[in-house]
C-alpha cells in the first residue's frame, strides 16, 4: 500500500558537489512513478515501475499533472488525481495501483482547468488553477479533496494561471500560495490557441490562501517570458521554469530557461553557453524539480536537462533526447526522456546517471516519484 504521506516530494557548483558527497552513499529508494502518457489515440494516467507493465486508466483527454493524494479518512485505498490539460474540463480521482476510477468530476459552467493542483499542508483542502471562460480571469479554486466539490474561489492575480506552490508558514500560520500566472489566455472554444500574444502579462503572485488576498506580484523585465512551473529549495528560494513567447525565433533561441525568486527579487538566469548554442533550443522549458542543492529544468524540444544551484550558478547541461517529466525523492531524482528514464543519486559538478531504465511510453509533462511503503 502507498504510505499516507506518499505525495510529498521528497552553493554554486561546489555546493552541489558537497551535496554529492553527502548523498552518494545512499541506497537508491524503490522507483515507482505516477504520471500520464499517450498511446495511440488514447491518453492514460497511472503508475510506471521499472521492468513491469504500466498500470493505467484511460482518460477522455490528455492530463497535465497527476498528483498523489492520501487515502480518504477511514480508508486504505490509495488515491491519485488526474488534472486535465488546459483548457481542461475534467478531474479524476482514481486508485493508481488497481487502475480503477473512484470519482469523475466535470468542470462547472464557465470554468476550465489550467493543468495543476496541490494540497494544503494538512491535506484538508485541494487547490486548482482555473480560468473564468467568460472574463478570462485567472482563479485559484479551493475544493474538497474527498468529493472534488468547489468550496470557494479567488483571483490568481493574473491571466493564465498554471503551477502553484505552497510556501511553508511559521508555527500557527498556514503559509502562502505562489501562483505562476503564465499570462496566456486560452478558451475552450478555441482550444490551445493563444489569444493574447503581444499583450500577455505573466507574473508570479503570492496569495493568502485563507482570504484570497494578493500579497505581492513579481514580474520579469522581459514581458514575453511566460512563468509556468515552480520548485522550492529548502532555504525558500523558488525556481521558475520559463517558456519564451517572442515573435522572432532568434529571440527565443537566446531566451532564458529559468528564473529565481529569492526574497523579493525575481530574476531570469542566463543560459549556460553549451545550451545557448544548442540548435534545437527554442526557449521552451518544461518541468522543474529541486534535488541535491540544485534546480533541474527539462527542455523537451532541445533534448536537454539544465541545472543551476540555488544561487543561480549553472551546471553543465545533460543531453537527454525528449527530456520532459522530472521527479525527485529523498535526495534522488529522475528525468524521463523519449526512450529512457535516467536516475541520479548524486550531483557532482558533471552529474552522471546512476541507473537507466527503458521507457515503453513517454511520460507526459510531469511525474511524481511515489514513496513505497
N, C-alpha and C positions, 0 to 999 in steps of 0.2 A: 504494500500500500504506500501511497505517497504521503510523506510527512505533512503535517498541518501547515508548517511554515515553508513548504517547498517553493513558494512563489518568490522567495527572496533572492535577489541577485548577490548571489554570493557576497632639487630634483631635476634635474636635467638628465642627459643620457647616463651619467654616473649614478644618479638616484635610481634609475631603472636597473642599472647593473647591480646596485646594492639590493634591490628587491629580488633580483635573480638569486643572489647569494643566500637570501633568507628562504626562498621557496623551492630551490632546485632539488632539495632532498625530500620534498613532499611526495607521498604516494598519490598519483592522479586519482580523483574520485571516479566512480562509475559514470559513464556517459549515457544520458537519457535526455533527448531534446524534444521539446514541444515546439511545433512550427506548423506552417501551412505550405502547400505545394500545389502545382498544377500537373495534371497528367491527361494528355489528350485534351478533349474539350471540357473536362471536369476540374473543379477546384476541390481541394481537400484540406483538412486540418487534423492533426493527431500527433503521434509520438514516433520518433525515429531512435533506434538503438543500433549500434554497430553490429553488423553480421546477422541482422534479424529483419524480417519483413516489416515494412512500415505499417502502422496501425492507424487508420484514419476514417473520418466521417465525411461524406460528400456534402458539399456546400452549394447553395444556389448561385453564388458569385464569389469572386476572389476575396479572401480575408487579407487583412494587412497585419494586424497584431494578433497573436494568440497568447492569452495570459492565464497562468495557473492561478486557481483560487483555492482557498481552504475548503474542506468539506462543510456542508451545511450543518448547523447545530443538531446534535444527536445522530449524525450520520457518519459513516466511514467511507462513503463513496467519494473518490477524488473528482475534482471538477476543473474544467478549463473554460475559458470564454474566447470565442472567435469573434473578432470585430471586423465587420465588412470594410473593404477598401473604399475610400471616398470617391464619389458621393455614395455612401453606404446606406443600405436600407434594412439590415438585419443584425441582430446579435444572437449568438447561440451559446447556451450553456450545455456542455457535454461531458461525458465520462471519458477521459483521454486514454485510459487503459483498456476499456472494453469497447471503445469507439462507438458509443451509442448516445443519441441526443437525450438531454434532460429537459431542456426548455428552449423553444424558439421565441424570439421577440421581434415583431415587425415595428419599424420606427413609427413614431407618432406623426400626425399630419403636419406638413411644412417643416419637418426636421429631418436632417440626414447626418450620418456619422462621418467623422473625419479620420477614422482609422485607428484611434488609440484609446486606451482606458487604463485606469490604475486604481488600486485600493488605497484607502487611507491607512493610518498606522495600525489601527486595531481591527481592520477588515470589516468594519461596520458600515462602510459606505463605498460605493463604486463611482468613480468619476469618469465620464466620457467626454471627448471633444466632439462638438457638433456644430451645425450651421443652420440658421433660420433661413429656409428657402425663400421666404417672402421678402426679407430685407437684406440677406447676405451677411448679417451679423454673426460673428463667431460666439459660441456658447460653451460653457462648461456645465454639464448636467450631472447632478447627483442622483444615483439610482440605488435601489435596494439590491444588494449583491445576491440575495436569495431568489427574488422574483423578477429582477431587472426593471421593475416599475419605476417611473420617474417620481422623485421627491420634490425637486426644485431645480431651477436653472438660473445662471447668471452670466454676465458678459465675460468672454475670454480676454477682453482688452484689445481685440483686433479682428482681422478678417482671416479666414482660412486657418483656424487653429489645428494643430497636428499633435505632436507628442506633448505629454505633460509629466511633471516630476514633483514628488512631494519632498520638500526640504524639511529636515528634522527641526522640531521646535525645542525650546527649553522645557525643563520639567513643569508640567501643568499647562503647557500651551500646545496646540495641535500642529504647529508648524505652518508653512506657507506652501502654496502651489506655484510652480513655474509652468507657464504655457508658452510653447513656441508657436506663435501666430505666423504662419508662412506667408500671409499677405495675398494669397492667390484665391480667387473666387471660382468655385465650380458649382454648378447647379444640376439637379437630376435630369432635367430635360435636355441638357447639352453634354452630359456625361463628364469626361475628363478634359474637355475643352477649357482652357484658361481664359477667363472672360475679362480680366482687368490688367493684363500685362502692359507696362508703360506707366501705370499709375498704382502699382502694388505698394503696400506699406507693411513690410514684415517687421515684427518686433518680438521681444521676449517680455512677457508680462508676469509680474509677481502679484499673486492674489491672496486674499484672506479667505480660506475655504469655508469659514463659519458664516461670513457675511456676504461674500462675493465682491468685496471692495477691492478695487485695483490699487495696490500699494506702490507699485513702481512700473515704469515702462522703459525698456532698454532697446536702442536701435544701433545698427552698424552704420558707418558713414556711407557705404555703397547701398543704395536703395534697391538694386537689382539682385541682391543676395537674399534668398529665402531661408529663414531659420526653421529647421524641420525636426531633428531628433536630438535627444538630451541624454546625458550621463553625468553622474556626480562623483567626485573624488571624496575621500574621507575628510579632507580639510574644508569641504564645502565648495570648492571650485567646480564649476559646471562647464562641461564641453558640449558644444552645439554643432551638429553636422549640418552643412550648408548645401544648398543647390542653387546654382547660378541661373538666372533668367535673363541674361543680357541678350540683346537682339543680335549682336555680332559674334560669330564663332570665335574670332580672335580674342574677344574679351572673356568668353567662357573658358578658353584654353589657358588663361592665366589666373583664373578666379581661385580664391582660397577654398579649402575643403572644410575647415573647422574654425570656430570662434571659441573664445574662453570668456566666461563671466567669473571674475574674481572680485568679491566685494561688490562695489557698484560700477566696476569698469568692465565694459564689453568690448572686446577687440578681436578682429579676424587675424588668423595666423598665416603668414606666407607659406606657400607650398615648399617642401624641400626640393632642391634643384632636380634630382632624378625624376620626381613625379611631374614637375613643371615641364620637363622635356618629353614626357610620355606622349606619343602621338595621339593616343586614344583619350587622354584626359580632356573632359568637356565641362568641368565644373560641377559634376554630379556626384555628390557624396551620399551614401546610403545609410547604413546602420552605424551605431556608435556604442562602445562599451568602455568602462574603466576597469583595468585589471593590472595588478603588479606595478602600481605607481604611475601608470601611463594611460592615456586615452588612445583608443584604436578606432579608426574610421574606415569603412569599406568604400571602395569606388568601383561599382559593378561594371560600368562601361569601359573603364580603363584597366580593369583586372588587377587592382592594387589594394593592399591594406596599408594605411598610413598611420603612423604613430607619433605621439607627442607626449612629453612629460607634462605634469600639471602646471609647470612654469612656462610651457609653450615652446620647449626646445624639441626640434624634430629628430626622429629616428630614421634610419634608412628604410625606404618603402619595401614592402614584401610583394612579390609578384604572384598573384593567385588568380588565374582566369575565372571570370564571373564572380569575383568576390562580392558577397552580399550580406546575408544574415550573420550576425555575431552574437555570442553568448559567453557569459563569464560566471564562474562559481569557485569560491574557496581558493583564490589565487591561481586559477587556471582559466583559460579562455579558448573558445572555438571560433573558427572562421569557416563559413560554408562557401564553396566555390561551385563552378559548373559541374565538375565531376568528382571533387574530393572535398572533405572537411578536414581542416588542419587543427590539431590540438596543441596548445602551447602551455607548458608547465613552468616556464621561467621567462625572464626577459633580459637577456644580455644586450649589449649595445646593438648587436645584429640578431634579432630573435630567430630561433630555429624551431620548426615544427617538431614536437616531441613524438606525435603519432599522426598518421594519415589514414583516413577512412574513405573508402569508395562510397559515393552517393548514388543510389539508384534514381533519385529525384532531387531536383534543386530546391533548396529551402527558399521560400518566397518572402522577401523583405526582412522578416525578423524571426528570431528564435530565442527560446529560453531554456537554459540548462537546468533540468529538474534535479532536485536532491532526492536520491533514492533512500528509502528507509529500510 
